[in-house]
Amino acid sequence: MLYTPQTRLAALTASDCVMKQVLLVLIKCYQLCFSPFFGGQIDTHGALRGTWLALRRLLRCHPWHPGGVDPVPPAK
């Protein structure tokens, strides 16, 4: 198949549209799944410590962890 400038532009636009939709779905998944974990820690403890606390919390999510309630620790 010969590609003309018009068909290349159409192909790029279509692939760009698909990539845009994929990225938007990933962002929406992040907002729904991970934002609740990061939001409270960052609001309470700031960006650096809040991110560290959120990552620790996410790393404890595995089948061998005893579980339980994991509230945001109070600010010092």
Secondary structure as GFF3:
##gff-version 3
##sequence-region A 1 76
A	DSSP	alpha_helix	5	33	.	.	.	ID=ss1
A	DSSP	alpha_helix	35	45	.	.	.	ID=ss2
A	DSSP	alpha_helix	47	59	.	.	.	ID=ss3
###
